[in-house]
Amino acid sequence: MGKITATINGTEAHVDEGTTILEAARTVGIEIPTLCHSPDLIPTGNCRVCVVEVEGTRTLVGSCHTPIANGMVIHTRSPRVLTARKATVELLMAGHTGECVTDEHTSECDLRKLADELEGGAPRFLMRKPRWYPIEAFNPYVRRDMSQCVLCRKCISACREIAKKNVYGIAYRGFAAKVIVDFDDPLTTEICRDCGICIDYCPTGALSKPTKKSEVK
């Protein structure tokens, strides 16, 4: 496998062919924010938080799944990138019904942390009908609050690729899209016993371990 060279924020990166822009940036100490990405999972580019600007291309590209090419000139914090990234996070926050400020899982919410890093205020995009679902505490191993879900699909990938269980899937379209179990049934399966992989990878606290006695039945 040959080496290729690209320039990221004015710094040359020398990496192997097939390396993604995100991986190449990290080799030279440049961090690009991500939400749906994890090095343990196959990149999907769902959230679009990691977009960067590549000179000569018309649109911004997702750095987590775009292979770097020889001679690329990449900007990870140009005005165009920061504007798009902030708008993306605002859209995610607008659909993220969970009250991060008062919720007990605030410290676990990567979306909230990302919004703070980008110095984002209240979302400009108001939802006519908030995405709200009742909290599911039917399973003693996983508590689901799908109102906080931002459809990053990390739970689906982690369950399939790491746990090898395929408990989760995606259903419906557009704003009604939802991560579901079976035919949109409550999560009651015993297959989740002693697992918790999905909880570890959830970036918003939509999935967590039951903490209250009333939630463990």
C-alpha positions in Angstrom: 0.0 0.0 0.0 1.5 3.3 -1.1 1.7 6.6 0.8 -0.1 9.7 -0.3 0.2 13.3 0.7 -2.5 15.9 1.4 -2.6 19.3 3.0 -5.0 19.8 5.9 -5.3 23.3 7.4 -1.9 24.1 5.9 -0.2 21.0 7.4 1.0 18.2 5.2 -0.3 14.7 6.1 1.5 11.6 4.8 -0.8 8.6 5.1 -1.6 5.2 3.5 -4.0 4.9 0.6 -7.5 4.3 1.8 -7.2 6.5 4.9 -10.2 8.7 5.5 -9.9 12.5 5.8 -10.9 12.2 9.5 -8.2 9.6 10.2 -5.6 11.7 8.2 -6.4 14.8 10.2 -5.9 13.1 13.5 -2.4 11.9 12.4 -1.4 15.6 12.3 -3.2 16.6 15.5 -6.3 18.1 13.9 -9.6 17.1 15.5 -12.8 17.1 13.5 -16.0 16.8 15.5 -18.1 13.8 15.0 -21.4 12.4 16.4 -22.4 9.3 14.5 -18.8 8.1 14.0 -16.8 5.6 16.0 -13.5 4.0 15.0 -15.0 0.6 16.1 -17.9 0.9 13.6 -18.2 1.0 9.8 -18.5 4.7 8.8 -21.9 5.8 7.7 -21.8 9.6 7.4 -25.3 9.9 8.8 -25.0 13.0 11.0 -23.0 15.3 8.6 -21.3 16.9 11.6 -17.8 16.0 10.3 -18.1 17.8 7.0 -15.0 19.5 5.6 -14.2 21.6 2.6 -12.0 20.1 -0.1 -10.6 22.6 -2.6 -12.0 22.0 -6.1 -15.2 20.3 -4.9 -18.6 21.9 -5.2 -20.1 20.5 -1.9 -18.7 19.8 1.5 -17.8 16.2 2.2 -18.1 13.9 5.2 -14.6 13.3 6.5 -15.5 10.1 8.3 -16.1 8.1 5.1 -14.3 10.0 2.4 -10.9 8.6 1.4 -8.1 11.1 1.2 -6.6 11.6 -2.3 -3.1 12.6 -3.2 -2.7 16.4 -3.4 -6.0 17.1 -1.6 -6.2 20.5 0.0 -8.6 20.3 2.9 -10.1 22.9 5.3 -11.7 21.7 8.5 -12.7 25.0 10.0 -13.4 27.4 7.1 -16.3 29.8 7.4 -18.3 27.6 5.1 -17.6 24.5 7.1 -18.4 26.2 10.5 -21.6 27.6 9.2 -22.8 24.2 7.9 -21.7 22.4 11.0 -23.4 24.8 13.3 -26.7 24.6 11.2 -26.5 20.8 11.3 -26.1 20.7 15.1 -29.0 23.2 15.5 -31.2 21.0 13.4 -30.3 18.0 15.5 -30.9 19.9 18.7 -34.3 21.1 17.4 -35.4 17.5 16.9 -33.8 16.4 20.2 -36.7 16.7 22.5 -34.8 15.9 25.7 -34.2 18.9 28.0 -30.5 18.7 28.2 -30.2 21.4 30.9 -32.3 19.5 33.5 -32.0 15.9 32.3 -30.1 13.6 34.6 -28.1 12.3 31.6 -26.9 15.7 30.4 -23.2 14.8 31.1 -23.6 11.9 28.7 -25.0 13.9 25.8 -22.4 14.4 23.2 -24.8 16.5 21.1 -25.1 19.0 23.9 -21.3 19.1 24.3 -20.9 19.7 20.6 -23.4 22.5 20.6 -21.5 24.2 23.5 -18.2 23.8 21.6 -19.8 25.5 18.6 -21.2 28.2 20.9 -24.7 27.5 19.6 -27.7 29.0 21.3 -31.3 27.9 21.1 -32.1 26.3 17.8 -33.4 28.7 15.1 -35.5 25.8 13.6 -38.7 25.3 15.5 -40.6 22.1 15.1 -44.4 22.3 14.6 -44.8 19.0 16.3 -42.0 17.9 18.7 -40.7 14.4 18.4 -42.0 12.9 21.6 -42.2 9.2 22.7 -43.0 7.8 26.1 -40.0 6.5 28.0 -39.7 2.7 27.7 -38.7 1.0 30.9 -40.0 -2.4 30.1 -36.5 -4.0 29.9 -34.4 -4.3 33.0 -31.2 -3.9 31.0 -31.9 -0.9 28.7 -34.0 2.2 29.3 -35.1 3.9 26.0 -36.1 7.5 25.8 -36.6 7.9 22.0 -37.5 11.6 22.3 -33.8 12.2 22.8 -32.8 10.0 19.8 -31.2 11.9 16.9 -31.1 9.0 14.5 -27.3 8.7 14.4 -27.8 4.9 14.0 -24.8 4.0 16.2 -27.0 1.7 18.3 -28.0 -0.2 15.2 -24.4 -0.5 14.0 -23.0 -1.5 17.4 -25.7 -4.1 18.0 -25.1 -5.6 14.5 -21.3 -5.3 14.1 -20.1 -5.8 17.7 -22.8 -7.6 19.7 -23.9 -9.6 16.6 -27.5 -9.4 17.7 -29.5 -7.2 15.2 -32.0 -6.1 17.8 -32.5 -2.6 16.3 -33.6 -1.3 12.9 -34.9 1.9 11.3 -38.5 2.4 10.2 -40.7 5.1 8.8 -39.6 8.1 6.7 -38.7 11.7 7.1 -39.5 13.3 10.4 -41.3 10.2 11.5 -38.2 8.0 11.2 -37.4 6.1 14.3 -35.1 3.4 15.6 -37.3 0.4 16.4 -37.3 -3.1 17.8 -39.0 -5.7 15.7 -42.3 -4.1 14.4 -41.9 -1.0 16.6 -42.5 -3.0 19.8 -41.2 -2.2 23.3 -37.7 -3.5 24.0 -38.4 -6.6 26.2 -36.0 -9.1 24.8 -33.7 -11.1 27.2 -31.0 -11.0 24.5 -29.9 -7.7 26.0 -28.9 -9.3 29.3 -25.3 -8.6 30.2 -24.7 -6.6 27.0 -25.2 -2.8 27.1 -23.2 -2.2 23.9 -25.9 0.1 22.5 -25.8 2.2 25.7 -22.1 2.6 25.4 -22.4 4.0 21.9 -25.5 6.2 22.2 -24.3 9.9 22.1 -27.4 11.5 23.6 -28.6 9.5 26.5 -31.6 8.1 24.5 -30.3 4.7 25.7 -29.2 4.2 29.3 -29.2 1.7 32.2 -32.3 1.7 34.4 -31.4 3.5 37.6 -34.7 3.8 39.5 -36.2 0.8 41.2 -39.5 1.5 39.5 -37.8 1.1 36.2 -36.4 -2.4 37.0 -39.2 -4.9 37.0 
